[in-house]
């Protein structure tokens, strides 16, 4: 377990707990990061114990949960 993964898990637990959410069991964070020169890079951070296939499944489910409502909105056409 990396120190970063442990820190992310602790931060999520504190933040989500403060909003009366449940304790996260697994999490994947996808973030665009900027370096000192302003160059962008994609960073994938997981909580401890998340396997690659778990991370892929969580990400795919997240994409579908965004795509579904978006597709329904656009399929309705202009009102």
VOSEKOL-892857 format. One record per residue: residue in three letters; residue number from 1; x, y, z of N, C-alpha, C, CB in turn. Coordinates in nm, 4 decimals. Glycine has a CB too. Example, Ala and Ser with C-alpha at 12.3 -4.5 7.8 and 13.67 -1.06 7.14 Angstrom:
BEGIN
REC, ALA, 1, 1.3190, -0.5690, 0.7800, 1.2300, -0.4500, 0.7800, 1.3200, -0.3300, 0.7800, 1.1308, -0.4473, 0.9046 $
REC, SER, 2, 1.2850, -0.2250, 0.7080, 1.3670, -0.1060, 0.7140, 1.2900, 0.0030, 0.7870, 1.4084, -0.0598, 0.5725 $
//
This chain:
BEGIN
REC, UNK, 1, 0.0850, -0.1175, 0.0000, 0.0000, 0.0000, 0.0000, 0.0889, 0.1229, 0.0000, -0.0963, 0.0003, 0.1217 $
REC, UNK, 2, 0.0624, 0.2132, -0.0937, 0.1421, 0.3352, -0.0988, 0.0891, 0.4369, 0.0020, 0.1414, 0.3948, -0.2411 $
REC, UNK, 3, 0.1756, 0.5275, 0.0393, 0.1365, 0.6325, 0.1326, 0.0269, 0.7195, 0.0714, 0.2584, 0.7187, 0.1715 $
REC, UNK, 4, 0.0383, 0.7455, -0.0594, -0.0634, 0.8253, -0.1277, -0.1997, 0.7576, -0.1203, -0.0239, 0.8484, -0.2740 $
REC, UNK, 5, -0.2052, 0.6273, -0.1472, -0.3323, 0.5542, -0.1415, -0.3941, 0.5622, -0.0032, -0.3119, 0.4081, -0.1809 $
REC, UNK, 6, -0.3122, 0.5453, 0.0990, -0.3619, 0.5517, 0.2368, -0.4124, 0.6919, 0.2693, -0.2514, 0.5108, 0.3361 $
REC, UNK, 7, -0.3395, 0.7947, 0.2249, -0.3821, 0.9326, 0.2496, -0.5135, 0.9639, 0.1790, -0.2741, 1.0305, 0.2038 $
REC, UNK, 8, -0.5287, 0.9147, 0.0561, -0.6521, 0.9361, -0.0194, -0.7689, 0.8687, 0.0517, -0.6382, 0.8821, -0.1638 $
REC, UNK, 9, -0.7475, 0.7465, 0.0973, -0.8532, 0.6746, 0.1683, -0.8949, 0.7510, 0.2949, -0.8061, 0.5317, 0.2047 $
REC, UNK, 10, -0.7983, 0.8004, 0.3700, -0.8280, 0.8743, 0.4923, -0.9035, 1.0034, 0.4611, -0.6986, 0.9057, 0.5684 $
REC, UNK, 11, -0.8594, 1.0750, 0.3569, -0.9247, 1.2006, 0.3206, -1.0690, 1.1770, 0.2757, -0.8458, 1.2713, 0.2095 $
REC, UNK, 12, -1.0903, 1.0754, 0.1936, -1.2263, 1.0456, 0.1483, -1.3162, 1.0081, 0.2656, -1.2247, 0.9322, 0.0450 $
REC, UNK, 13, -1.2640, 0.9289, 0.3560, -1.3416, 0.8875, 0.4731, -1.3812, 1.0087, 0.5567, -1.2614, 0.7875, 0.5588 $
REC, UNK, 14, -1.2874, 1.0997, 0.5775, -1.3165, 1.2198, 0.6566, -1.4168, 1.3106, 0.5869, -1.1882, 1.2970, 0.6845 $
REC, UNK, 15, -1.3960, 1.3360, 0.4586, -1.4840, 1.4274, 0.3850, -1.6239, 1.3677, 0.3706, -1.4250, 1.4589, 0.2458 $
REC, UNK, 16, -1.6320, 1.2433, 0.3257, -1.7632, 1.1820, 0.3064, -1.8345, 1.1613, 0.4392, -1.7495, 1.0489, 0.2332 $
REC, UNK, 17, -1.7610, 1.1270, 0.5435, -1.8202, 1.1121, 0.6762, -1.8770, 1.2434, 0.7268, -1.7172, 1.0591, 0.7745 $
REC, UNK, 18, -1.8120, 1.3531, 0.6937, -1.8592, 1.4849, 0.7329, -1.9883, 1.5250, 0.6643, -1.7542, 1.5863, 0.7042 $
REC, UNK, 19, -2.0201, 1.4569, 0.5563, -2.1433, 1.4836, 0.4824, -2.2435, 1.3706, 0.5004, -2.1133, 1.5036, 0.3339 $
REC, UNK, 20, -2.2252, 1.2953, 0.6084, -2.3129, 1.1848, 0.6443, -2.3263, 1.0809, 0.5335, -2.4486, 1.2377, 0.6802 $
REC, UNK, 21, -2.2148, 1.0529, 0.4684, -2.2108, 0.9453, 0.3691, -2.1523, 0.8220, 0.4361, -2.1268, 0.9863, 0.2427 $
REC, UNK, 22, -2.1594, 0.7112, 0.3679, -2.1000, 0.5889, 0.4214, -1.9496, 0.5918, 0.4037, -2.1593, 0.4647, 0.3532 $
REC, UNK, 23, -1.8838, 0.4994, 0.4699, -1.7382, 0.4862, 0.4579, -1.7067, 0.4206, 0.3234, -1.6782, 0.4022, 0.5772 $
REC, UNK, 24, -1.6173, 0.4788, 0.2436, -1.5852, 0.4175, 0.1136, -1.5103, 0.2858, 0.1311, -1.5013, 0.5139, 0.0281 $
REC, UNK, 25, -1.5482, 0.1858, 0.0518, -1.4762, 0.0581, 0.0555, -1.3704, 0.0522, -0.0547, -1.5745, -0.0597, 0.0410 $
REC, UNK, 26, -1.3996, 0.1137, -0.1675, -1.3049, 0.1224, -0.2787, -1.3307, 0.2535, -0.3505, -1.3184, 0.0002, -0.3766 $
REC, UNK, 27, -1.2247, 0.3120, -0.4035, -1.2425, 0.4369, -0.4774, -1.1345, 0.4503, -0.5834, -1.2396, 0.5580, -0.3822 $
REC, UNK, 28, -1.1734, 0.5148, -0.6922, -1.0813, 0.5494, -0.7996, -1.0983, 0.6988, -0.8245, -1.1083, 0.4643, -0.9308 $
REC, UNK, 29, -0.9883, 0.7698, -0.8256, -0.9907, 0.9122, -0.8552, -0.9168, 0.9336, -0.9866, -0.9268, 0.9961, -0.7393 $
REC, UNK, 30, -0.9833, 0.9985, -1.0798, -0.9222, 1.0339, -1.2068, -0.9126, 1.1861, -1.2070, -1.0053, 0.9788, -1.3311 $
REC, UNK, 31, -0.7902, 1.2371, -1.2128, -0.7712, 1.3817, -1.2014, -0.6721, 1.4310, -1.3056, -0.7229, 1.4189, -1.0605 $
REC, UNK, 32, -0.7032, 1.5461, -1.3615, -0.6074, 1.6122, -1.4498, -0.5177, 1.6986, -1.3609, -0.6804, 1.6990, -1.5617 $
REC, UNK, 33, -0.3892, 1.6782, -1.3723, -0.2922, 1.7476, -1.2892, -0.2112, 1.8436, -1.3759, -0.1993, 1.6468, -1.2167 $
REC, UNK, 34, -0.1695, 1.9546, -1.3174, -0.0831, 2.0509, -1.3856, 0.0523, 2.0521, -1.3171, -0.1461, 2.1934, -1.3861 $
REC, UNK, 35, 0.1593, 2.0452, -1.3966, 0.2925, 2.0546, -1.3369, 0.3338, 2.2015, -1.3289, 0.3966, 1.9723, -1.4190 $
REC, UNK, 36, 0.4541, 2.2270, -1.2842, 0.5023, 2.3632, -1.2664, 0.5047, 2.4448, -1.3942, 0.6381, 2.3603, -1.2082 $
REC, UNK, 37, 0.5147, 2.3766, -1.5092, 0.5167, 2.4463, -1.6384, 0.3780, 2.4586, -1.7009, 0.6090, 2.3741, -1.7346 $
REC, UNK, 38, 0.2768, 2.4113, -1.6298, 0.1407, 2.4177, -1.6824, 0.1049, 2.3025, -1.7744, 0.1214, 2.5456, -1.7552 $
REC, UNK, 39, 0.1931, 2.2035, -1.7854, 0.1643, 2.0851, -1.8674, 0.0626, 1.9977, -1.7958, 0.2939, 2.0046, -1.8972 $
REC, UNK, 40, -0.0337, 1.9469, -1.8718, -0.1388, 1.8646, -1.8148, -0.1042, 1.7165, -1.8258, -0.2716, 1.8931, -1.8838 $
REC, UNK, 41, -0.1442, 1.6421, -1.7244, -0.1262, 1.4969, -1.7242, -0.2427, 1.4349, -1.6483, 0.0111, 1.4560, -1.6601 $
REC, UNK, 42, -0.2806, 1.3146, -1.6879, -0.3885, 1.2433, -1.6220, -0.3294, 1.1579, -1.5111, -0.4686, 1.1566, -1.7229 $
REC, UNK, 43, -0.3901, 1.1622, -1.3948, -0.3437, 1.0843, -1.2802, -0.4574, 0.9962, -1.2317, -0.2928, 1.1768, -1.1658 $
REC, UNK, 44, -0.4288, 0.8684, -1.2118, -0.5258, 0.7723, -1.1605, -0.4776, 0.7296, -1.0229, -0.5425, 0.6487, -1.2570 $
REC, UNK, 45, -0.5604, 0.7527, -0.9214, -0.5251, 0.7179, -0.7841, -0.6354, 0.6281, -0.7299, -0.5063, 0.8462, -0.6945 $
REC, UNK, 46, -0.5976, 0.5203, -0.6650, -0.6959, 0.4300, -0.6048, -0.6709, 0.4189, -0.4553, -0.6906, 0.2904, -0.6709 $
REC, UNK, 47, -0.7740, 0.3777, -0.3858, -0.7561, 0.3479, -0.2444, -0.6865, 0.2117, -0.2326, -0.8938, 0.3484, -0.1684 $
REC, UNK, 48, -0.6317, 0.1814, -0.1165, -0.5564, 0.0566, -0.0991, -0.6397, -0.0668, -0.1339, -0.5064, 0.0457, 0.0442 $
REC, UNK, 49, -0.5756, -0.1608, -0.1999, -0.6382, -0.2891, -0.2301, -0.7224, -0.2935, -0.3552, -0.7210, -0.3287, -0.1182 $
REC, UNK, 50, -0.7337, -0.1846, -0.4282, -0.8130, -0.1840, -0.5510, -0.7291, -0.2456, -0.6622, -0.8590, -0.0390, -0.5888 $
REC, UNK, 51, -0.7786, -0.3551, -0.7172, -0.7087, -0.4205, -0.8279, -0.7371, -0.3466, -0.9580, -0.7509, -0.5688, -0.8397 $
REC, UNK, 52, -0.6607, -0.3780, -1.0619, -0.6824, -0.3118, -1.1905, -0.8218, -0.3392, -1.2441, -0.5781, -0.3570, -1.2918 $
REC, UNK, 53, -0.8716, -0.4616, -1.2288, -1.0039, -0.4940, -1.2808, -1.1133, -0.4270, -1.1973, -1.0245, -0.6461, -1.2831 $
REC, UNK, 54, -1.0906, -0.4098, -1.0669, -1.1866, -0.3338, -0.9860, -1.1893, -0.1877, -1.0297, -1.1514, -0.3439, -0.8357 $
REC, UNK, 55, -1.0724, -0.1301, -1.0514, -1.0644, 0.0097, -1.0947, -1.1345, 0.0276, -1.2286, -0.9173, 0.0555, -1.1048 $
REC, UNK, 56, -1.1114, -0.0647, -1.3211, -1.1758, -0.0578, -1.4519, -1.3267, -0.0678, -1.4382, -1.1236, -0.1686, -1.5434 $
REC, UNK, 57, -1.3747, -0.1590, -1.3561, -1.5183, -0.1755, -1.3356, -1.5814, -0.0515, -1.2739, -1.5449, -0.2961, -1.2475 $
REC, UNK, 58, -1.5163, 0.0058, -1.1732, -1.5684, 0.1275, -1.1110, -1.5731, 0.2423, -1.2114, -1.4827, 0.1667, -0.9898 $
REC, UNK, 59, -1.4674, 0.2567, -1.2900, -1.4638, 0.3644, -1.3903, -1.5706, 0.3440, -1.4963, -1.3256, 0.3720, -1.4566 $
REC, UNK, 60, -1.5852, 0.2222, -1.5431, -1.6846, 0.1946, -1.6479, -1.8258, 0.2200, -1.5973, -1.6722, 0.0495, -1.6974 $
REC, UNK, 61, -1.8528, 0.1778, -1.4746, -1.9844, 0.2017, -1.4158, -2.0095, 0.3519, -1.4027, -1.9959, 0.1327, -1.2779 $
REC, UNK, 62, -1.9065, 0.4252, -1.3615, -1.9184, 0.5701, -1.3503, -1.9494, 0.6344, -1.4841, -1.7912, 0.6291, -1.2933 $
REC, UNK, 63, -1.8814, 0.5892, -1.5891, -1.9059, 0.6427, -1.7233, -2.0502, 0.6155, -1.7659, -1.8072, 0.5810, -1.8255 $
REC, UNK, 64, -2.0964, 0.4941, -1.7428, -2.2336, 0.4602, -1.7808, -2.3362, 0.5424, -1.7034, -2.2589, 0.3119, -1.7584 $
REC, UNK, 65, -2.3071, 0.5711, -1.5765, -2.4017, 0.6484, -1.4965, -2.4064, 0.7946, -1.5410, -2.3648, 0.6400, -1.3485 $
REC, UNK, 66, -2.3027, 0.8411, -1.6095, -2.3032, 0.9765, -1.6657, -2.3626, 0.9746, -1.8064, -2.1598, 1.0354, -1.6685 $
REC, UNK, 67, -2.3249, 0.8734, -1.8858, -2.3717, 0.8661, -2.0239, -2.5224, 0.8468, -2.0342, -2.3017, 0.7539, -2.0956 $
REC, UNK, 68, -2.5797, 0.7643, -1.9477, -2.7228, 0.7337, -1.9550, -2.8099, 0.8578, -1.9476, -2.7609, 0.6393, -1.8440 $
REC, UNK, 69, -2.7985, 0.9355, -1.8401, -2.8802, 1.0572, -1.8321, -2.8484, 1.1588, -1.9424, -2.8608, 1.1224, -1.6972 $
REC, UNK, 70, -2.7223, 1.1678, -1.9811, -2.6851, 1.2618, -2.0870, -2.7499, 1.2201, -2.2193, -2.5308, 1.2691, -2.1021 $
REC, UNK, 71, -2.7446, 1.0915, -2.2498, -2.8050, 1.0420, -2.3748, -2.9559, 1.0645, -2.3722, -2.7734, 0.8908, -2.3959 $
REC, UNK, 72, -3.0183, 1.0395, -2.2590, -3.1638, 1.0598, -2.2485, -3.1981, 1.2072, -2.2689, -3.2165, 1.0110, -2.1107 $
REC, UNK, 73, -3.1173, 1.2957, -2.2142, -3.1413, 1.4387, -2.2295, -3.1334, 1.4798, -2.3762, -3.0407, 1.5190, -2.1466 $
REC, UNK, 74, -3.0271, 1.4356, -2.4449, -3.0084, 1.4744, -2.5839, -3.1053, 1.4038, -2.6782, -2.8669, 1.4460, -2.6261 $
REC, UNK, 75, -3.1485, 1.2849, -2.6430, -3.2438, 1.2131, -2.7273, -3.3802, 1.2815, -2.7254, -3.2569, 1.0672, -2.6812 $
REC, UNK, 76, -3.4073, 1.3557, -2.6175, -3.5338, 1.4275, -2.6071, -3.5442, 1.5436, -2.7020, -3.5533, 1.4761, -2.4687 $
REC, UNK, 77, -3.4294, 1.5900, -2.7503, -3.4276, 1.7021, -2.8441, -3.4629, 1.8341, -2.7789, -3.5222, 1.6758, -2.9571 $
REC, UNK, 78, -3.4561, 1.9399, -2.8571, -3.4893, 2.0717, -2.8026, -3.6367, 2.0820, -2.7709, -3.4496, 2.1817, -2.8999 $
REC, UNK, 79, -3.6664, 2.1567, -2.6673, -3.8074, 2.1729, -2.6270, -3.8593, 2.3067, -2.6695, -3.8239, 2.1570, -2.4761 $
//
